[in-house]
Amino acid sequence: MTIILRESLWPFEKEHDLVVIGSGPGGEGASMKAAKDGASVVMIERYREVGGGCTHWATIPSKALRHQVSQVLEMRRNPFFGPVVSQLPVTFPQLLRAAEGVIAKQVAMRRDFYQRNHVKVVFGEARFVGPNELEIATSSGKRRLTSKKFVVAVGSRPYRPKEIDFTHPLVRDSDTILNLDQSPGSITIYGAGVVGCEYASIFRNLGLKVNLIHNREKLLSFLDDEIVDALAYHLRDQGILIRHNEEYERVDTFGDHVVLHLKSGKRIKSDLLLWAQGRTGNTEGLGLDTVGVTPDSRGQLKVDDHFRTEAQHVYAVGDVIGYPSLASASYDQGRFASHHAVHGQTVNHLVEQIPTGIYTSPEISSLGKTERELTSAGIPYEVGHTLFRSLARAQITGNTVGMLKLLFHRDTLELLGIHCFGDQAAEIVHIGQAIMSQPAGANTIEYFINTTFNYPTMAEAYRVAALNGVNRL
C-alpha cells in the first residue's frame, strides 16, 4: 500500500529536499525522478487516492468510456453480431462502470510506484504558510512540514461562470459528467475545444441528439485546415449539429430540461447541458502569495525554462502552467523540474514538437507544422497523402475513414509535419515522430520510401504517402 503518514509517522524531524503538491502526471514525474536521484521526497495529494485528475475524472475515464462506446459500435456494425447486439440496451452508466475498472488498475499501479521508490504520501490540503513551510489539513488535523524546494502540480479544473447553476443535475462540466446516472435523449455541449469535440463524438455514438456550440469560426483551429474540415464533415455526417460564432447569454434550468440562450437570439433546448469552455488552474487556497507567487486571472502560473516560478525554490508543472496541457508533456515537465530542483541544472528540455492526440470519432493526431504555418513562414513544402480506404488493413477492419498527410520540404525532403485522421491516429503518428526527431539528413521522407513495412498494416500509410508526395515534385 501507499505510505500514508499518520500522526506517529509525521516527518517533523527534518527538512525535506522536495515536496510535491499534486499526484497527477506532473507530480508523479517530479516525485519519481527526485526519489531516484536520492532526494527526500513527500507527495501531498488532496484527493483520497493518488493519480490526480488525469486518472480519476479526465484522461483515463473519458478515453476508457470512448473505447467502450467504440466497441459497442463495432459490434453493431458486424454482420454476424450486429442484429443481436443492436437489440441490447446500452446505457451511459453501464459504460462508466467499465471505465471504473481501468481507474482502479491505474491507481493500484501508481500506489506501487510511490511505495517502491520510498516516497511518503500525505492525503490532505496543502497551503504555504512560510517561504519553506507548508500547512497540511489532513483527516486527523493540521500539521506542518518544511522543504528546501517545492513542485506545484495541482492541475486544473473546468472553468465555471458564476452565473450558471452547476448544482443543477442537468448542468455538467467535464468533471461531473462522469457522475451521470442516466442516459439523456439529447445534450447541448457549449465549447468545441478538444473536450467538447471528444464528448460530442461519444454521446452521438450512444444515439443522443447532440448540439455542439462554438464561439469561433472553426473547430480546433490549431490543427491543419484539411484535418479540421474533415472532422467537421464527419461530425455532421454522424448527425451532430454544429453552430459556429455563437456566444451564450444565459442558461435556464427546469426539472426535465435545460435551455441555452445565445446572444444571436437562438434558444437551444436539451435534456442536458455540458459546459466545456475553458479551464482554471487549481491554485486557489494554496497561499502562494506567501512565497511571492501570483497566479493569472485563470489561476495559472508563469514559469521560466527550468519551470521555476517567481519564487526560485518553487516550481510548477502540468496543466497549472497552461499550454500544452497534455498528460504526456506534464510527466516530462515534472521530471525536468525536479532534476533542476535537486541538482541545480537542467539536462533536458521539453521537446518543441509535441504530438497532439484528440480522441474524437474518428481519432486525430498531429505533430509539427501545419500548411497554414508553412505558407505564412514562406517555406517551400509539398504534401504526401494516403487515404485509409486504399489500405488493405483498413479494408479488413472496416475502418476506412481517414487519411495520413505528410508535409515535407521540397528541396531537402525534411519531414515538417504529420497529420493523421482516422482509426489509431494517435498511435500511427509516433512512427513519423521517430523520423522527424532524427538529425538533419536522416529526418526525410526517403526513410519511408526505402523501408519495408509489414503488410497489411496501417503503418504502410507512410510509404504510400511518401511516394505520393515525391511524385508531386
Backbone torsions as a table, in degrees:
resi	resn	phi	psi	omega
1	MET	NA	159.9	175.7
2	THR	-61.6	144.7	177.0
3	ILE	-76.0	106.0	178.8
4	ILE	-102.7	125.3	-173.9
5	LEU	-81.1	109.6	172.2
6	ARG	-85.5	176.0	-175.8
7	GLU	-58.3	-38.6	-177.0
8	SER	-71.3	-19.2	-178.1
9	LEU	-105.7	3.1	-173.6
10	TRP	-62.3	130.6	-172.5
11	PRO	-82.4	64.0	175.8
12	PHE	-69.9	-25.8	-162.6
13	GLU	-71.8	-14.8	-176.5
14	LYS	-149.6	161.3	173.4
15	GLU	-88.3	132.1	-177.9
16	HIS	-85.4	160.7	177.3
17	ASP	-76.0	-37.9	-176.0
18	LEU	-150.9	132.6	170.9
19	VAL	-116.9	127.8	-179.7
20	VAL	-108.6	130.8	-179.4
21	ILE	-108.1	107.5	-179.4
22	GLY	111.0	129.0	-174.6
23	SER	-110.1	25.1	172.8
24	GLY	-73.1	-167.5	-177.8
25	PRO	-55.4	-43.5	179.8
26	GLY	-64.1	-45.7	179.1
27	GLY	-66.8	-39.4	178.5
28	GLU	-64.9	-44.2	178.7
29	GLY	-60.0	-42.0	179.5
30	ALA	-65.9	-44.5	-177.8
31	SER	-64.4	-47.0	-176.9
32	MET	-64.5	-42.9	-178.3
33	LYS	-65.4	-45.4	-179.4
34	ALA	-64.6	-40.7	179.8
35	ALA	-63.9	-42.4	179.3
36	LYS	-67.5	-23.0	176.4
37	ASP	-85.7	5.1	175.5
38	GLY	88.4	9.7	-179.1
39	ALA	-80.9	155.7	173.1
40	SER	-85.2	114.9	-170.7
41	VAL	-123.1	138.5	172.2
42	VAL	-125.8	133.0	176.8
43	MET	-105.7	130.3	176.7
44	ILE	-109.1	124.4	179.8
45	GLU	-130.8	124.0	-177.2
46	ARG	-80.7	-20.2	178.7
47	TYR	-81.2	171.1	-175.4
48	ARG	-79.4	-11.1	178.9
49	GLU	-139.2	158.6	176.2
50	VAL	-75.7	164.4	177.3
51	GLY	122.7	-25.4	178.6
52	GLY	68.1	-174.0	-179.1
53	GLY	-60.7	-33.6	179.4
54	CYS	-54.2	-43.4	-176.3
55	THR	-82.6	-38.7	-167.4
56	HIS	-95.3	-33.5	-176.5
57	TRP	-146.8	20.5	179.3
58	ALA	-134.5	-103.7	-170.1
59	THR	-57.1	-56.1	-173.4
60	ILE	-64.4	-53.2	-178.6
61	PRO	-64.3	-38.9	-178.0
62	SER	-68.4	-38.3	179.4
63	LYS	-74.3	-34.7	174.7
64	ALA	-64.7	-40.1	177.5
65	LEU	-62.2	-45.3	179.5
66	ARG	-60.3	-41.3	-179.5
67	HIS	-62.5	-42.2	179.3
68	GLN	-62.4	-41.7	179.1
69	VAL	-64.1	-41.5	179.7
70	SER	-62.6	-39.3	178.9
71	GLN	-64.6	-40.6	178.1
72	VAL	-61.9	-44.7	179.8
73	LEU	-62.8	-41.3	-179.3
74	GLU	-63.5	-40.8	178.3
75	MET	-65.3	-38.5	-179.3
76	ARG	-68.5	-28.6	178.9
77	ARG	-81.5	-18.3	-177.6
78	ASN	-67.9	127.1	-176.9
79	PRO	-64.6	-22.1	-179.8
80	PHE	-85.2	-44.2	-174.0
81	PHE	-99.9	-18.6	-175.0
82	GLY	-51.6	-49.3	-178.5
83	PRO	-59.0	-32.9	179.9
84	VAL	-79.7	-48.9	-176.6
85	VAL	-63.0	-35.2	-177.6
86	SER	-63.1	-23.3	-179.9
87	GLN	-83.1	-13.2	-177.1
88	LEU	-87.6	126.8	178.1
89	PRO	-72.8	133.0	177.8
90	VAL	-120.8	120.7	-176.7
91	THR	-106.8	159.1	178.4
92	PHE	-60.3	-46.2	177.6
93	PRO	-59.2	-35.5	177.7
94	GLN	-62.2	-44.0	-179.6
95	LEU	-66.6	-36.4	178.5
96	LEU	-64.5	-36.0	179.3
97	ARG	-63.3	-34.7	177.0
98	ALA	-65.8	-36.1	178.9
99	ALA	-68.0	-29.9	-179.2
100	GLU	-61.0	-33.4	179.1
101	GLY	-64.9	-37.6	178.0
102	VAL	-66.6	-42.6	179.6
103	ILE	-59.9	-44.7	-179.1
104	ALA	-60.2	-41.3	179.2
105	LYS	-66.1	-39.7	179.4
106	GLN	-64.9	-42.2	-179.7
107	VAL	-64.3	-45.6	-180.0
108	ALA	-60.3	-41.2	179.8
109	MET	-64.3	-42.6	-177.6
110	ARG	-72.7	-32.9	172.5
111	ARG	-56.7	-43.6	-178.1
112	ASP	-64.7	-35.3	177.4
113	PHE	-57.3	-47.9	-177.6
114	TYR	-66.4	-39.0	-179.6
115	GLN	-65.9	-48.1	-176.5
116	ARG	-66.9	-27.1	-179.8
117	ASN	-98.3	7.9	175.4
118	HIS	57.2	40.8	174.4
119	VAL	-95.5	121.6	178.5
120	LYS	-73.8	135.8	-179.3
121	VAL	-118.1	128.9	177.0
122	VAL	-117.3	128.5	176.8
123	PHE	-96.7	112.8	-178.9
124	GLY	174.5	175.5	179.9
125	GLU	-92.1	126.8	-178.0
126	ALA	-99.8	144.6	176.8
127	ARG	-149.5	130.8	176.7
128	PHE	-69.1	130.1	176.6
129	VAL	-121.7	1.1	178.1
130	GLY	-169.3	169.6	-178.0
131	PRO	-54.7	-35.2	-177.9
132	ASN	-127.9	25.1	-175.0
133	GLU	-134.4	136.7	176.8
134	LEU	-116.9	143.6	169.1
135	GLU	-105.2	128.5	-177.6
136	ILE	-113.2	119.2	175.8
137	ALA	-89.6	105.8	-179.1
138	THR	-108.0	178.0	179.5
139	SER	-66.3	-20.4	-179.3
140	SER	-102.5	9.1	178.7
141	GLY	122.2	-175.8	-178.1
142	LYS	-93.4	134.3	177.6
143	ARG	-132.4	163.7	-179.9
144	ARG	-126.7	149.9	172.6
145	LEU	-146.0	157.8	-177.7
146	THR	-120.1	155.7	-179.2
147	SER	-153.9	154.3	176.5
148	LYS	-74.2	-39.9	-177.2
149	LYS	-134.4	160.0	179.9
150	PHE	-137.5	146.1	170.7
151	VAL	-121.6	119.4	178.1
152	VAL	-93.5	113.2	-178.5
153	ALA	-132.9	53.0	-170.6
154	VAL	-85.4	-4.2	176.0
155	GLY	72.5	-159.1	-177.9
156	SER	-141.9	172.5	178.9
157	ARG	-138.5	162.0	178.6
158	PRO	-60.4	138.9	176.5
159	TYR	-71.7	131.3	-178.1
160	ARG	-123.4	106.8	174.7
161	PRO	-59.8	138.9	-175.0
162	LYS	-63.6	-27.9	-174.9
163	GLU	-80.4	-3.5	-179.9
164	ILE	-103.3	133.2	-176.1
165	ASP	-84.9	93.2	-179.4
166	PHE	-81.3	-1.9	174.0
167	THR	-81.4	-15.3	179.1
168	HIS	-70.6	134.3	-175.3
169	PRO	-64.0	-16.4	-179.4
170	LEU	-98.7	6.0	176.5
171	VAL	-117.2	118.2	-174.5
172	ARG	-129.0	161.2	168.2
173	ASP	-122.3	-173.6	-174.1
174	SER	-69.2	-15.8	173.4
175	ASP	-82.9	-50.4	-173.2
176	THR	-80.5	-13.6	178.6
177	ILE	-63.0	-25.7	-178.6
178	LEU	-78.9	-2.3	173.9
179	ASN	-100.8	7.5	-176.3
180	LEU	-63.2	127.2	-176.2
181	ASP	-107.3	18.8	179.5
182	GLN	-147.9	167.7	175.3
183	SER	-111.8	100.0	-178.8
184	PRO	-70.3	164.4	178.4
185	GLY	-87.5	-25.2	-178.9
186	SER	-147.7	154.1	-179.8
187	ILE	-145.1	141.6	172.0
188	THR	-110.3	126.6	179.1
189	ILE	-110.1	116.5	178.3
190	TYR	-98.4	113.6	-175.9
191	GLY	115.0	114.1	-176.6
192	ALA	-113.6	43.5	170.8
193	GLY	-80.9	-158.2	-178.3
194	VAL	-60.0	-48.5	-177.9
195	VAL	-63.0	-46.1	-178.5
196	GLY	-61.2	-43.8	-179.9
197	CYS	-67.7	-39.6	179.0
198	GLU	-63.0	-45.8	-179.1
199	TYR	-71.9	-28.8	175.2
200	ALA	-61.0	-42.6	177.8
201	SER	-63.9	-45.2	-178.0
202	ILE	-60.5	-50.3	-175.0
203	PHE	-71.0	-34.9	178.2
204	ARG	-66.2	-39.2	179.4
205	ASN	-69.7	-15.6	173.1
206	LEU	-86.9	-3.2	176.7
207	GLY	98.2	5.4	179.5
208	LEU	-77.9	151.8	167.4
209	LYS	-77.8	127.2	-173.1
210	VAL	-121.9	126.0	170.0
211	ASN	-105.2	122.1	178.9
212	LEU	-111.6	113.3	-174.6
213	ILE	-105.0	127.1	-175.5
214	HIS	-126.4	137.7	-179.0
215	ASN	-93.7	10.6	177.7
216	ARG	-124.5	179.1	-174.4
217	GLU	-79.7	-28.2	-177.2
218	LYS	-136.2	154.7	172.7
219	LEU	-71.9	143.9	168.0
220	LEU	39.1	60.0	-171.9
221	SER	-65.6	-10.7	177.5
222	PHE	-77.2	-11.4	179.0
223	LEU	-85.9	166.7	174.4
224	ASP	-61.0	139.8	-173.6
225	ASP	-57.8	-38.4	-178.6
226	GLU	-65.5	-36.9	177.5
227	ILE	-68.1	-42.4	178.7
228	VAL	-60.3	-45.8	-179.7
229	ASP	-63.3	-39.3	179.1
230	ALA	-65.4	-42.1	179.0
231	LEU	-61.4	-47.6	-178.6
232	ALA	-60.5	-41.1	179.6
233	TYR	-61.6	-47.7	-175.0
234	HIS	-72.9	-32.9	174.9
235	LEU	-63.6	-43.5	178.0
236	ARG	-66.9	-37.9	179.5
237	ASP	-63.2	-29.6	177.2
238	GLN	-77.2	-13.6	178.0
239	GLY	109.4	9.3	178.4
240	ILE	-81.4	130.8	177.5
241	LEU	-91.6	115.4	-177.8
242	ILE	-105.5	130.2	176.4
243	ARG	-121.0	119.2	-178.2
244	HIS	-96.2	163.3	174.8
245	ASN	53.7	42.5	179.4
246	GLU	-118.1	137.7	177.0
247	GLU	-117.4	139.8	179.4
248	TYR	-77.9	149.7	176.6
249	GLU	-109.7	-47.0	176.2
250	ARG	-163.6	168.8	177.9
251	VAL	-125.5	125.7	175.7
252	ASP	-106.1	128.8	-179.4
253	THR	-110.7	143.0	178.5
254	PHE	-132.2	-179.0	-176.4
255	GLY	-65.8	-34.7	-175.7
256	ASP	-126.8	6.7	178.1
257	HIS	-160.9	169.8	179.9
258	VAL	-129.5	142.7	176.0
259	VAL	-120.2	121.0	176.2
260	LEU	-97.1	118.5	178.2
261	HIS	-94.3	128.2	179.5
262	LEU	-104.0	153.1	-177.9
263	LYS	-64.5	-20.6	178.0
264	SER	-75.7	-6.1	-178.6
265	GLY	100.5	-8.9	179.5
266	LYS	-73.5	148.9	175.1
267	ARG	-126.3	119.5	-176.0
268	ILE	-107.8	114.3	-179.2
269	LYS	-100.3	135.3	177.6
270	SER	-157.0	170.1	179.7
271	ASP	-74.2	-23.5	-173.5
272	LEU	-151.5	145.3	174.3
273	LEU	-116.1	126.1	172.9
274	LEU	-108.4	114.4	178.7
275	TRP	-87.9	117.6	-176.3
276	ALA	-133.0	46.6	-174.6
277	GLN	-114.6	89.9	173.0
278	GLY	85.9	167.6	-179.6
279	ARG	-137.7	161.1	-178.2
280	THR	-129.5	135.3	177.9
281	GLY	-66.3	143.1	-177.6
282	ASN	-85.2	54.4	-176.7
283	THR	-97.6	-9.1	-178.8
284	GLU	-63.9	132.4	177.4
285	GLY	84.4	2.4	-179.7
286	LEU	-82.0	-10.8	-179.1
287	GLY	68.0	33.2	-176.7
288	LEU	-65.7	-23.9	177.3
289	ASP	-62.1	-25.4	178.9
290	THR	-63.1	-30.9	180.0
291	VAL	-105.7	10.9	176.3
292	GLY	79.0	26.7	179.3
293	VAL	-112.2	130.8	-177.3
294	THR	-120.7	115.1	176.5
295	PRO	-68.2	158.7	176.1
296	ASP	-82.2	-171.0	-175.1
297	SER	-65.0	-19.8	177.0
298	ARG	-102.8	17.0	176.3
299	GLY	74.5	13.6	-178.4
300	GLN	-95.6	157.4	-175.9
301	LEU	-111.7	140.7	177.0
302	LYS	-90.1	134.7	-178.8
303	VAL	-131.5	162.2	176.9
304	ASP	-93.0	-168.5	-177.3
305	ASP	-64.8	-17.7	179.0
306	HIS	-101.6	7.6	-179.1
307	PHE	69.7	26.2	174.5
308	ARG	-88.8	141.2	174.1
309	THR	-84.5	-168.5	176.8
310	GLU	-58.9	-32.1	173.8
311	ALA	-87.3	114.0	-169.7
312	GLN	-64.8	-16.7	178.0
313	HIS	-97.2	2.7	179.4
314	VAL	-116.0	117.6	180.0
315	TYR	-103.3	160.2	176.5
316	ALA	-142.1	138.1	-177.8
317	VAL	-143.7	162.5	175.2
318	GLY	86.4	-157.4	-175.6
319	ASP	-60.1	-24.0	-176.8
320	VAL	-69.0	-14.8	176.1
321	ILE	-104.3	5.0	176.5
322	GLY	86.9	-144.0	-174.8
323	TYR	-48.0	140.3	3.7
324	PRO	-88.4	-2.3	177.4
325	SER	52.5	49.1	177.2
326	LEU	-122.1	140.3	-179.7
327	ALA	-58.5	-40.8	-178.4
328	SER	-62.5	-45.2	179.9
329	ALA	-69.4	-36.6	-178.6
330	SER	-61.0	-40.7	-179.9
331	TYR	-61.2	-45.4	179.4
332	ASP	-66.9	-38.5	176.5
333	GLN	-58.3	-43.3	178.6
334	GLY	-61.5	-42.1	178.6
335	ARG	-63.1	-45.9	-177.3
336	PHE	-67.7	-39.9	-179.8
337	ALA	-64.1	-44.7	-177.7
338	SER	-69.8	-32.2	176.5
339	HIS	-62.9	-42.6	178.3
340	HIS	-67.4	-38.0	-179.9
341	ALA	-64.0	-37.6	-177.0
342	VAL	-84.0	-40.6	-171.9
343	HIS	-107.3	-11.1	179.3
344	GLY	76.9	14.3	178.7
345	GLN	-149.8	159.8	178.4
346	THR	-114.4	120.2	-179.0
347	VAL	-93.6	-20.3	179.7
348	ASN	-135.5	153.2	174.2
349	HIS	-124.3	152.3	178.3
350	LEU	-61.1	130.4	-178.1
351	VAL	-61.2	148.0	-178.0
352	GLU	-68.5	-39.9	-176.9
353	GLN	-94.7	104.8	-179.8
354	ILE	-111.1	126.1	-179.1
355	PRO	-67.7	143.1	176.0
356	THR	-105.5	128.4	176.5
357	GLY	-117.7	122.0	-179.1
358	ILE	-122.0	119.8	-169.5
359	TYR	-96.9	55.3	170.2
360	THR	-80.1	-174.3	175.0
361	SER	-127.8	104.0	4.6
362	PRO	-73.9	163.8	-177.5
363	GLU	-75.3	154.3	179.2
364	ILE	-131.5	141.1	169.9
365	SER	-150.1	141.7	-178.5
366	SER	-145.5	158.8	-179.6
367	LEU	-154.1	135.0	176.6
368	GLY	88.8	-156.4	-172.2
369	LYS	-83.0	151.9	172.9
370	THR	-95.2	167.2	176.1
371	GLU	-60.1	-39.6	-179.9
372	ARG	-59.8	-44.0	-179.2
373	GLU	-68.0	-40.9	-179.6
374	LEU	-67.7	-39.1	178.0
375	THR	-65.0	-43.6	179.1
376	SER	-62.6	-35.6	-178.9
377	ALA	-83.5	-3.8	179.2
378	GLY	70.1	29.8	-179.9
379	ILE	-92.3	124.0	179.6
380	PRO	-72.4	115.3	-176.2
381	TYR	-131.3	164.7	173.6
382	GLU	-132.3	165.9	-174.5
383	VAL	-119.4	135.4	171.3
384	GLY	-118.5	129.7	-175.6
385	HIS	-117.8	147.2	163.2
386	THR	-133.8	124.3	172.0
387	LEU	-89.5	128.9	-175.8
388	PHE	-58.1	-29.5	-176.7
389	ARG	-64.8	-14.5	178.8
390	SER	-92.1	-4.5	-178.0
391	LEU	-92.0	134.5	-179.3
392	ALA	-60.7	-39.3	-179.2
393	ARG	-61.9	-43.2	179.4
394	ALA	-65.5	-37.4	178.1
395	GLN	-65.3	-37.1	179.4
396	ILE	-66.5	-45.0	-177.6
397	THR	-79.6	-18.4	-177.4
398	GLY	85.7	0.3	-179.9
399	ASN	-95.2	71.8	-173.1
400	THR	-92.4	-4.5	178.6
401	VAL	-79.6	127.3	174.6
402	GLY	134.9	178.6	-179.0
403	MET	-162.1	161.7	170.0
404	LEU	-117.8	132.8	-176.9
405	LYS	-126.8	122.5	178.3
406	LEU	-110.7	132.1	174.2
407	LEU	-109.4	129.7	-176.6
408	PHE	-143.6	156.1	-178.3
409	HIS	-71.2	133.0	-176.2
410	ARG	-63.9	-32.7	-175.0
411	ASP	-90.8	-47.0	-175.1
412	THR	-94.4	-12.9	-175.5
413	LEU	65.4	13.6	178.0
414	GLU	-61.0	134.8	178.7
415	LEU	-74.4	121.5	-173.5
416	LEU	-109.8	-26.3	-178.1
417	GLY	-160.3	145.2	177.6
418	ILE	-128.3	125.7	-178.7
419	HIS	-134.5	118.8	-173.5
420	CYS	-125.7	137.3	-178.7
421	PHE	-136.8	119.3	179.2
422	GLY	138.2	-172.8	-177.5
423	ASP	-57.9	131.7	177.6
424	GLN	66.0	21.0	-178.0
425	ALA	-55.8	-41.3	-177.6
426	ALA	-67.3	-21.7	174.4
427	GLU	-86.5	-44.6	-175.4
428	ILE	-59.7	-36.6	-174.5
429	VAL	-61.2	-26.7	-175.2
430	HIS	-71.1	-22.3	175.0
431	ILE	-63.6	-48.5	178.1
432	GLY	-67.4	-32.9	179.3
433	GLN	-59.8	-40.5	-179.2
434	ALA	-62.0	-36.7	179.8
435	ILE	-78.4	-39.6	-179.7
436	MET	-61.3	-29.3	-176.9
437	SER	-85.0	-1.4	-179.7
438	GLN	-74.9	161.1	178.3
439	PRO	-61.7	160.6	179.0
440	ALA	-53.5	136.0	-178.3
441	GLY	98.6	-28.7	178.1
442	ALA	-106.1	-1.0	-176.5
443	ASN	-105.7	40.1	-177.0
444	THR	-109.1	166.1	-180.0
445	ILE	-74.3	-7.0	175.7
446	GLU	-60.9	-27.7	177.7
447	TYR	-56.9	-43.9	-176.4
448	PHE	-70.7	-31.8	179.9
449	ILE	-70.8	-36.5	-173.8
450	ASN	-97.3	7.8	-179.4
451	THR	-107.7	139.1	176.7
452	THR	-89.9	121.4	179.6
453	PHE	-100.1	149.7	171.9
454	ASN	-57.9	148.5	-179.6
455	TYR	-133.2	129.8	0.5
456	PRO	-92.0	135.3	176.4
457	THR	-142.8	162.5	172.4
458	MET	-74.1	-25.7	179.4
459	ALA	-61.4	-26.0	179.7
460	GLU	-60.4	-17.7	178.5
461	ALA	-56.8	-29.8	179.6
462	TYR	-66.5	-42.1	179.2
463	ARG	-64.5	-44.9	-179.3
464	VAL	-62.8	-44.5	-179.3
465	ALA	-65.7	-39.9	-179.6
466	ALA	-65.3	-43.8	177.4
467	LEU	-63.7	-40.0	178.0
468	ASN	-61.4	-40.5	-179.9
469	GLY	-69.7	-44.7	-179.4
470	VAL	-62.3	-34.5	180.0
471	ASN	-67.6	-13.7	178.0
472	ARG	-86.0	-14.8	-176.2
473	LEU	-73.3	NA	NA
